């Protein structure tokens, strides 16, 4: 299901992979060579926390979007380069990783709300 910015209808990601197990969160985007436009990785946490991120062995820049339980955008870090560490200033229930530059293209801002677009049946 695509994820959209609720107030604008802008599509943020068409294809979302969920990282909700220890192994999928541990691996994240490590050792991947590309992250295509339209893809995203959504981390789910069992309780709100300040989830630190690193881009060791991630070979491209990424955008980070920290979200509340209601998918409100709490914090954004744009174009985090490979081989970096990032510590958010907020506790979040979710972290959405996007290709670097996607936040800017979608004109996403803190306070916006994201939602999954329901598939249309034919």
NUTOR-490155 format. One line per 10 residues: number of its first residue (from 1); their letters; for each residue x, y, z of N, C-alpha, C. Coordinates in Angstrom, 2 decimals, m for minus. Example, Ala and Ser with C-alpha at 12.3 -4.5 7.8 and 13.67 -1.06 7.14 Angstrom:
BEGIN
1) as) 13.19 m5.69 7.80 12.30 m4.50 7.80 13.20 m3.30 7.80; 12.85 m2.25 7.08 13.67 m1.06 7.14 12.90 0.03 7.87
//
This chain:
BEGIN
1) xxxxxxxxxx) 0.84 m1.17 0.00 0.00 0.00 0.00 0.89 1.25 0.00; 0.60 2.18 m0.84 1.40 3.42 m0.86 1.20 4.24 0.42; 2.23 4.98 0.79 2.13 5.91 1.91 2.08 7.32 1.35; 1.12 8.11 1.84 0.94 9.46 1.33 1.00 10.48 2.47; 1.22 11.73 2.08 1.13 12.85 3.02 m0.36 13.20 3.07; m0.96 13.05 4.24 m2.41 13.16 4.38 m2.98 14.49 3.88; m2.36 15.61 4.25 m2.97 16.91 3.91 m2.75 17.33 2.46; m1.79 16.71 1.75 m1.54 17.10 0.35 m1.87 15.99 m0.65; m1.95 14.75 m0.18 m2.17 13.63 m1.07 m0.91 13.21 m1.83; 0.21 13.87 m1.55 1.50 13.56 m2.21 1.92 12.14 m1.84
11) xxxxxxxxxx) 2.27 11.35 m2.83 2.75 9.99 m2.57 4.19 10.07 m2.10; 4.45 9.52 m0.93 5.79 9.51 m0.36 6.53 8.24 m0.75; 5.82 7.12 m0.79 6.42 5.84 m1.16 5.35 4.91 m1.71; 5.69 4.20 m2.77 4.77 3.23 m3.37 4.94 1.84 m2.75; 6.19 1.51 m2.43 6.52 0.17 m1.96 7.22 0.29 m0.60; 6.58 m0.23 0.46 7.12 m0.08 1.80 7.44 m1.45 2.39; 8.68 m1.61 2.74 9.13 m2.81 3.43 9.09 m2.51 4.93; 8.63 m3.47 5.73 8.52 m3.25 7.17 9.66 m3.96 7.89; 10.32 m3.23 8.79 11.37 m3.80 9.64 10.80 m3.89 11.05; 10.23 m5.05 11.37 9.57 m5.19 12.67 10.09 m6.36 13.49
21) xxxxxxxxxx) 11.14 m7.00 13.01 11.78 m8.06 13.78 13.20 m7.62 14.13; 13.81 m8.31 15.08 15.18 m7.96 15.46 16.08 m7.97 14.24; 16.04 m9.04 13.46 16.95 m9.17 12.32 16.68 m8.10 11.25; 15.43 m7.85 10.92 15.14 m6.87 9.86 15.53 m5.46 10.32; 15.37 m5.15 11.60 15.81 m3.84 12.11 17.34 m3.76 12.14; 17.98 m4.85 12.53 19.44 m4.88 12.58 20.04 m4.67 11.19; 19.49 m5.34 10.20 20.04 m5.26 8.84 19.69 m3.94 8.17; 18.44 m3.49 8.31 18.05 m2.23 7.69 18.42 m2.17 6.22; 19.18 m1.15 5.85 19.61 m0.99 4.46 21.08 m1.36 4.25; 21.70 m1.96 5.28 23.12 m2.32 5.14 23.33 m3.28 3.97
31) xxxxxxxxxx) 24.41 m3.04 3.26 24.87 m3.87 2.15 23.97 m3.81 0.92; 23.07 m2.85 0.88 22.28 m2.62 m0.32 22.99 m1.55 m1.13; 22.94 m1.66 m2.42 23.67 m0.74 m3.29 22.79 0.36 m3.85; 21.48 0.20 m3.72 20.60 1.26 m4.23 19.29 1.23 m3.46; 18.60 2.33 m3.55 17.30 2.50 m2.90 16.50 3.28 m3.93; 15.60 2.62 m4.59 14.89 3.21 m5.72 13.84 4.23 m5.28; 13.62 5.20 m6.14 12.53 6.16 m5.94 11.24 5.36 m5.76; 10.46 5.69 m4.76 9.21 4.98 m4.52 9.32 3.91 m3.45; 10.55 3.56 m3.04 10.74 2.56 m2.00 10.90 3.24 m0.65; 10.58 2.51 0.41 10.78 2.99 1.78 10.93 1.80 2.71
41) xxxxxxxxxx) 11.59 2.05 3.82 11.73 1.04 4.87 11.14 1.63 6.14; 10.15 0.94 6.72 9.44 1.42 7.90 9.82 0.56 9.10; 10.46 1.19 10.11 10.81 0.51 11.35 9.68 0.72 12.34; 9.24 m0.37 12.97 8.22 m0.31 14.02 8.90 m0.62 15.35; 8.60 0.20 16.37 9.17 m0.01 17.69 8.06 m0.43 18.66; 8.40 m1.26 19.63 7.39 m1.74 20.57 6.92 m0.64 21.52; 7.76 0.36 21.75 7.37 1.51 22.56 8.15 2.72 22.04; 7.68 3.93 22.29 8.38 5.11 21.79 9.80 5.18 22.35; 10.75 5.54 21.48 12.13 5.67 21.91 12.91 6.55 20.96; 14.06 6.99 21.39 14.98 7.75 20.55 15.85 6.72 19.82
51) xxxxxxxxxx) 15.44 6.38 18.64 16.10 5.31 17.89 17.25 5.89 17.08; 18.47 5.62 17.52 19.66 6.08 16.81 19.83 5.27 15.53; 20.39 5.92 14.55 20.58 5.26 13.26 22.02 5.46 12.79; 22.52 4.48 12.06 23.83 4.64 11.43 23.69 4.26 9.97; 24.61 4.76 9.19 24.61 4.40 7.76 25.91 3.69 7.39; 26.44 2.91 8.33 27.60 2.09 8.03 27.16 1.00 7.05; 27.92 0.82 6.00 27.63 m0.17 4.96 26.35 0.12 4.19; 25.89 1.36 4.24 24.79 1.85 3.40 25.47 2.78 2.40; 25.35 2.50 1.13 26.19 3.15 0.12 25.49 4.28 m0.64; 24.52 4.92 m0.01 23.79 6.02 m0.62 23.19 6.85 0.50
61) xxxxxxxxxx) 22.81 8.09 0.22 22.21 8.94 1.26 20.73 8.57 1.44; 20.25 8.80 2.65 18.85 8.50 2.97 18.24 9.66 3.74; 16.93 9.75 3.67 16.15 10.68 4.49 15.51 9.87 5.61; 15.49 10.45 6.81 14.88 9.81 7.97 13.66 10.62 8.40; 12.55 9.93 8.65 11.34 10.58 9.12 10.87 9.82 10.36; 10.96 10.49 11.51 10.52 9.91 12.77 9.05 10.24 12.98; 8.26 9.21 13.33 6.80 9.33 13.38 6.22 8.92 14.73; 5.11 9.56 15.10 4.36 9.18 16.30 3.53 7.94 16.01; 2.81 7.48 17.02 1.93 6.32 16.83 0.83 6.61 15.82; 0.49 7.88 15.64 m0.54 8.30 14.69 0.05 8.74 13.35
71) xxxxxxxxxx) 1.32 8.44 13.14 2.04 8.78 11.90 2.20 10.28 11.68; 2.23 11.04 12.78 2.56 12.47 12.67 4.08 12.58 12.59; 4.56 13.43 11.70 5.99 13.63 11.51 6.53 14.44 12.70; 7.43 13.81 13.46 8.00 14.44 14.64 9.35 15.07 14.37; 10.15 14.43 13.52 11.50 14.92 13.21 11.92 14.40 11.85; 12.68 15.21 11.14 13.17 14.85 9.81 14.68 15.08 9.78; 15.40 14.15 9.20 16.82 14.32 8.90 16.97 14.01 7.42; 17.37 15.01 6.65 17.48 14.84 5.21 18.91 14.50 4.78; 18.99 13.66 3.77 20.24 13.32 3.07 21.38 12.94 4.02; 21.09 11.97 4.89 22.13 11.44 5.76 23.09 10.63 4.91
81) xxxxxxxxxx) 24.34 11.03 4.89 25.36 10.40 4.05 25.78 9.04 4.59; 26.38 8.22 3.73 26.94 6.95 4.20 27.99 7.17 5.28; 28.12 6.18 6.16 29.12 6.15 7.22 28.93 7.24 8.26; 27.68 7.52 8.60 27.36 8.54 9.59 26.49 7.95 10.71; 26.44 8.66 11.83 25.55 8.34 12.95 24.55 9.47 13.09; 23.34 9.14 13.52 22.34 10.18 13.78 21.54 9.80 15.01; 21.40 10.76 15.93 20.61 10.57 17.14 19.47 11.58 17.10; 18.22 11.12 17.07 17.09 12.06 17.03 16.91 12.75 18.38; 16.20 13.85 18.36 15.92 14.57 19.60 14.56 14.18 20.18; 13.81 13.34 19.46 12.46 12.96 19.88 12.34 11.45 20.05
91) xxxxxxxxxx) 11.38 11.04 20.86 11.01 9.62 20.94 9.95 9.36 19.88; 10.09 8.27 19.17 9.16 7.97 18.08 8.71 6.53 18.15; 7.54 6.27 17.55 7.01 4.91 17.44 7.45 4.24 16.15; 7.74 5.06 15.14 8.14 4.56 13.83 9.28 5.41 13.28; 10.06 4.79 12.40 11.07 5.49 11.63 10.89 5.07 10.18; 10.75 6.06 9.31 10.62 5.80 7.88 11.90 6.23 7.21; 12.55 5.30 6.51 13.75 5.62 5.74 13.37 5.69 4.27; 13.80 6.78 3.63 13.48 7.05 2.23 14.75 7.36 1.46; 14.72 7.25 0.13 15.88 7.67 m0.64 16.21 9.14 m0.36; 17.49 9.46 m0.31 17.92 10.83 m0.05 17.29 11.81 m1.03
101) xxxxxxxxxx) 16.71 12.88 m0.53 16.09 13.89 m1.35 14.58 13.76 m1.49; 14.01 12.64 m1.05 12.57 12.42 m1.20 11.76 13.37 m0.33; 12.22 13.66 0.89 11.51 14.57 1.78 11.36 15.94 1.13; 12.44 16.41 0.53 12.41 17.72 m0.15 11.45 17.70 m1.34; 11.51 16.65 m2.14 10.62 16.54 m3.31 9.16 16.52 m2.91; 8.87 15.85 m1.79 7.48 15.73 m1.33 7.06 16.94 m0.49; 7.98 17.85 m0.24 7.69 19.04 0.58 7.14 18.64 1.94; 7.72 17.58 2.51 7.29 17.05 3.81 7.86 17.91 4.93; 7.04 18.18 5.95 7.46 19.00 7.08 7.04 18.37 8.39; 7.74 18.74 9.45 7.34 18.30 10.79 5.92 18.79 11.04
111) xxxxxxxxxx) 5.11 17.94 11.64 3.70 18.26 11.90 2.76 17.67 10.87; 3.28 17.33 9.67 2.45 16.65 8.67 2.08 15.26 9.20; 1.03 14.69 8.65 0.62 13.34 9.00 0.66 12.46 7.76; 1.18 11.25 7.93 1.24 10.28 6.84 0.15 9.24 7.03; m0.26 8.63 5.93 m1.24 7.55 6.02 m1.03 6.60 4.86; m1.51 5.38 5.05 m1.46 4.40 3.98 m2.68 4.61 3.10; m2.46 4.68 1.79 m3.59 4.81 0.86 m4.14 3.42 0.63; m5.43 3.33 0.77 m6.10 2.05 0.55 m6.09 1.71 m0.93; m5.90 0.44 m1.23 m5.95 m0.01 m2.62 m7.35 0.14 m3.17; m7.43 0.60 m4.39 m8.74 0.73 m5.03 m9.09 m0.59 m5.68
121) xx) m10.28 m1.08 m5.42 m10.71 m2.35 m6.02 m11.37 m2.06 m7.37; m11.14 m2.95 m8.30 m11.69 m2.79 m9.65 m12.76 m3.82 m9.93
//
